[in-house]
């Protein structure tokens, strides 16, 4: 295992400052990005694939199955 280190006072101060900062989702989309997103249509086969995976997961048996 690597040697353990102690955070400096500068590091601790920065971590404390970040912990007090409010959560921020960042900027919203630009008009160009919003238009591009509105014009995007997903492939219909994607929904079919998702439904198939949900069915397979529901029928899963053995190790790895969530109760």
N, CA, C and O atoms as a DFTB+ gen file, in Angstrom:
268 C
 N C O
     1  1       0.840      -1.172       0.000
     2  2       0.000       0.000       0.000
     3  2       0.888       1.240       0.000
     4  3       1.937       1.265       0.643
     5  1       0.463       2.247      -0.716
     6  2       1.243       3.479      -0.798
     7  2       1.284       4.171       0.556
     8  3       0.403       3.990       1.397
     9  1       2.320       4.960       0.740
    10  2       2.413       5.723       1.979
    11  2       1.227       6.676       2.092
    12  3       0.827       7.305       1.112
    13  1       0.685       6.771       3.267
    14  2      -0.426       7.688       3.484
    15  2       0.123       9.094       3.686
    16  3       1.203       9.283       4.247
    17  1      -0.637      10.067       3.222
    18  2      -0.219      11.452       3.378
    19  2      -1.288      12.210       4.142
    20  3      -2.433      11.768       4.231
    21  1      -0.914      13.340       4.685
    22  2      -1.854      14.217       5.375
    23  2      -2.143      15.405       4.470
    24  3      -1.218      16.017       3.936
    25  1      -3.426      15.738       4.291
    26  2      -3.748      16.901       3.463
    27  2      -3.199      18.167       4.095
    28  3      -3.180      18.317       5.317
    29  1      -2.757      19.070       3.241
    30  2      -2.232      20.342       3.735
    31  2      -3.381      21.225       4.197
    32  3      -4.547      20.937       3.926
    33  1      -3.045      22.294       4.891
    34  2      -4.067      23.250       5.330
    35  2      -4.765      23.872       4.128
    36  3      -5.962      24.151       4.183
    37  1      -4.026      24.091       3.042
    38  2      -4.614      24.660       1.825
    39  2      -5.659      23.684       1.256
    40  3      -6.750      24.094       0.860
    41  1      -5.315      22.411       1.223
    42  2      -6.243      21.401       0.718
    43  2      -7.483      21.333       1.586
    44  3      -8.600      21.312       1.068
    45  1      -7.306      21.299       2.890
    46  2      -8.452      21.243       3.800
    47  2      -9.356      22.472       3.643
    48  3     -10.581      22.351       3.669
    49  1      -8.755      23.643       3.483
    50  2      -9.535      24.871       3.310
    51  2     -10.337      24.820       2.007
    52  3     -11.500      25.222       1.976
    53  1      -9.724      24.332       0.949
    54  2     -10.421      24.241      -0.341
    55  2     -11.559      23.221      -0.272
    56  3     -12.637      23.467      -0.814
    57  1     -11.337      22.090       0.380
    58  2     -12.396      21.094       0.534
    59  2     -13.557      21.660       1.340
    60  3     -14.716      21.406       1.014
    61  1     -13.263      22.417       2.380
    62  2     -14.317      23.034       3.187
    63  2     -15.093      24.060       2.363
    64  3     -16.318      24.140       2.461
    65  1     -14.379      24.847       1.548
    66  2     -15.045      25.833       0.689
    67  2     -15.975      25.137      -0.303
    68  3     -17.106      25.578      -0.504
    69  1     -15.511      24.064      -0.916
    70  2     -16.333      23.323      -1.871
    71  2     -17.545      22.700      -1.185
    72  3     -18.626      22.649      -1.772
    73  1     -17.383      22.229       0.037
    74  2     -18.495      21.608       0.758
    75  2     -19.596      22.616       1.071
    76  3     -20.767      22.246       1.154
    77  1     -19.235      23.882       1.246
    78  2     -20.228      24.919       1.541
    79  2     -20.905      25.463       0.292
    80  3     -21.953      26.103       0.386
    81  1     -20.326      25.218      -0.861
    82  2     -20.875      25.752      -2.109
    83  2     -22.187      25.048      -2.449
    84  3     -22.297      23.833      -2.280
    85  1     -23.181      25.797      -2.928
    86  2     -24.451      25.158      -3.301
    87  2     -24.273      24.279      -4.540
    88  3     -23.374      24.499      -5.352
    89  1     -25.131      23.301      -4.664
    90  2     -25.093      22.430      -5.835
    91  2     -25.475      23.242      -7.065
    92  3     -26.339      24.116      -6.997
    93  1     -24.832      22.949      -8.184
    94  2     -25.081      23.707      -9.403
    95  2     -25.082      22.746     -10.583
    96  3     -24.135      21.984     -10.776
    97  1     -26.144      22.789     -11.364
    98  2     -26.247      21.908     -12.526
    99  2     -25.485      22.446     -13.727
   100  3     -25.393      21.778     -14.757
   101  1     -24.945      23.636     -13.603
   102  2     -24.203      24.211     -14.717
   103  2     -25.119      25.021     -15.618
   104  3     -26.295      25.225     -15.315
   105  1     -24.571      25.468     -16.708
   106  2     -25.351      26.310     -17.615
   107  2     -26.412      25.490     -18.333
   108  3     -26.275      24.276     -18.490
   109  1     -27.451      26.151     -18.758
   110  2     -28.475      25.502     -19.565
   111  2     -28.011      25.415     -21.007
   112  3     -26.948      25.932     -21.351
   113  1     -28.797      24.765     -21.849
   114  2     -28.401      24.639     -23.248
   115  2     -28.506      25.980     -23.981
   116  3     -29.342      26.820     -23.650
   117  1     -27.655      26.157     -24.966
   118  2     -27.771      27.335     -25.819
   119  2     -28.964      27.118     -26.741
   120  3     -29.485      26.006     -26.831
   121  1     -29.396      28.163     -27.422
   122  2     -30.527      28.022     -28.350
   123  2     -30.204      27.005     -29.435
   124  3     -31.060      26.212     -29.828
   125  1     -28.980      27.030     -29.910
   126  2     -28.570      26.083     -30.949
   127  2     -28.615      24.645     -30.433
   128  3     -29.083      23.749     -31.136
   129  1     -28.130      24.419     -29.210
   130  2     -28.163      23.076     -28.619
   131  2     -29.596      22.612     -28.404
   132  3     -29.911      21.447     -28.649
   133  1     -30.467      23.508     -27.948
   134  2     -31.866      23.148     -27.715
   135  2     -32.547      22.767     -29.024
   136  3     -33.294      21.789     -29.066
   137  1     -32.303      23.522     -30.090
   138  2     -32.890      23.196     -31.399
   139  2     -32.390      21.844     -31.883
   140  3     -33.165      21.045     -32.409
   141  1     -31.106      21.586     -31.709
   142  2     -30.537      20.309     -32.152
   143  2     -31.157      19.153     -31.370
   144  3     -31.445      18.103     -31.946
   145  1     -31.366      19.332     -30.067
   146  2     -31.967      18.274     -29.252
   147  2     -33.423      18.042     -29.637
   148  3     -33.885      16.902     -29.679
   149  1     -34.141      19.123     -29.916
   150  2     -35.554      18.983     -30.299
   151  2     -35.696      18.270     -31.634
   152  3     -36.697      17.594     -31.873
   153  1     -34.717      18.410     -32.496
   154  2     -34.783      17.781     -33.803
   155  2     -34.330      16.334     -33.813
   156  3     -34.464      15.655     -34.831
   157  1     -33.808      15.858     -32.724
   158  2     -33.296      14.482     -32.642
   159  2     -34.429      13.510     -32.350
   160  3     -35.216      13.733     -31.430
   161  1     -34.516      12.445     -33.115
   162  2     -35.495      11.395     -32.871
   163  2     -34.745      10.085     -32.678
   164  3     -33.971       9.679     -33.545
   165  1     -34.968       9.422     -31.548
   166  2     -34.247       8.171     -31.298
   167  2     -34.713       7.055     -32.228
   168  3     -35.828       7.074     -32.750
   169  1     -33.847       6.111     -32.412
   170  2     -34.152       4.939     -33.230
   171  2     -35.216       4.111     -32.513
   172  3     -35.017       3.763     -31.349
   173  1     -36.343       3.780     -33.161
   174  2     -37.397       2.995     -32.506
   175  2     -36.915       1.635     -31.999
   176  3     -37.482       1.095     -31.049
   177  1     -35.884       1.082     -32.616
   178  2     -35.393      -0.225     -32.161
   179  2     -34.782      -0.131     -30.768
   180  3     -34.641      -1.144     -30.083
   181  1     -34.419       1.075     -30.346
   182  2     -33.856       1.254     -29.011
   183  2     -34.895       0.898     -27.952
   184  3     -34.571       0.227     -26.972
   185  1     -36.127       1.335     -28.134
   186  2     -37.193       1.018     -27.180
   187  2     -37.451      -0.486     -27.160
   188  3     -37.661      -1.060     -26.091
   189  1     -37.440      -1.132     -28.331
   190  2     -37.641      -2.580     -28.388
   191  2     -36.545      -3.307     -27.619
   192  3     -36.810      -4.260     -26.887
   193  1     -35.313      -2.845     -27.794
   194  2     -34.179      -3.469     -27.102
   195  2     -34.310      -3.294     -25.588
   196  3     -34.045      -4.229     -24.832
   197  1     -34.713      -2.112     -25.145
   198  2     -34.873      -1.868     -23.712
   199  2     -35.947      -2.778     -23.129
   200  3     -35.757      -3.339     -22.050
   201  1     -37.060      -2.932     -23.817
   202  2     -38.121      -3.821     -23.329
   203  2     -37.634      -5.264     -23.230
   204  3     -37.956      -5.972     -22.276
   205  1     -36.855      -5.692     -24.223
   206  2     -36.312      -7.046     -24.184
   207  2     -35.389      -7.229     -22.976
   208  3     -35.447      -8.257     -22.301
   209  1     -34.547      -6.243     -22.708
   210  2     -33.631      -6.342     -21.572
   211  2     -34.398      -6.345     -20.250
   212  3     -34.001      -7.038     -19.313
   213  1     -35.482      -5.587     -20.161
   214  2     -36.301      -5.596     -18.946
   215  2     -36.931      -6.967     -18.734
   216  3     -36.987      -7.460     -17.607
   217  1     -37.406      -7.581     -19.815
   218  2     -37.987      -8.928     -19.704
   219  2     -36.933      -9.933     -19.269
   220  3     -37.188     -10.771     -18.405
   221  1     -35.757      -9.851     -19.862
   222  2     -34.689     -10.784     -19.481
   223  2     -34.308     -10.611     -18.011
   224  3     -34.085     -11.591     -17.300
   225  1     -34.237      -9.367     -17.568
   226  2     -33.891      -9.116     -16.177
   227  2     -34.940      -9.632     -15.223
   228  3     -34.607     -10.129     -14.147
   229  1     -36.211      -9.525     -15.599
   230  2     -37.298      -9.998     -14.737
   231  2     -37.269     -11.510     -14.608
   232  3     -37.675     -12.055     -13.582
   233  1     -36.792     -12.193     -15.642
   234  2     -36.765     -13.664     -15.627
   235  2     -35.431     -14.226     -15.165
   236  3     -35.235     -15.441     -15.181
   237  1     -34.520     -13.367     -14.759
   238  2     -33.183     -13.813     -14.373
   239  2     -33.251     -14.691     -13.130
   240  3     -34.018     -14.428     -12.204
   241  1     -32.443     -15.725     -13.129
   242  2     -32.364     -16.618     -11.977
   243  2     -30.897     -16.802     -11.596
   244  3     -30.001     -16.577     -12.409
   245  1     -30.669     -17.206     -10.371
   246  2     -29.329     -17.544      -9.942
   247  2     -28.552     -16.371      -9.385
   248  3     -29.115     -15.339      -9.021
   249  1     -27.241     -16.559      -9.329
   250  2     -26.355     -15.556      -8.748
   251  2     -26.453     -14.240      -9.520
   252  3     -26.520     -14.241     -10.749
   253  1     -26.461     -13.144      -8.812
   254  2     -26.543     -11.849      -9.436
   255  2     -27.948     -11.287      -9.487
   256  3     -28.133     -10.114      -9.812
   257  1     -28.944     -12.105      -9.171
   258  2     -30.328     -11.661      -9.202
   259  2     -30.599     -10.774      -8.000
   260  3     -30.231     -11.115      -6.876
   261  1     -31.227      -9.662      -8.226
   262  2     -31.610      -8.793      -7.135
   263  2     -32.932      -9.268      -6.549
   264  3     -33.837      -9.649      -7.292
   265  1     -33.053      -9.249      -5.230
   266  2     -34.295      -9.754      -4.625
   267  2     -35.474      -8.849      -4.920
   268  3     -36.591      -9.130      -4.486
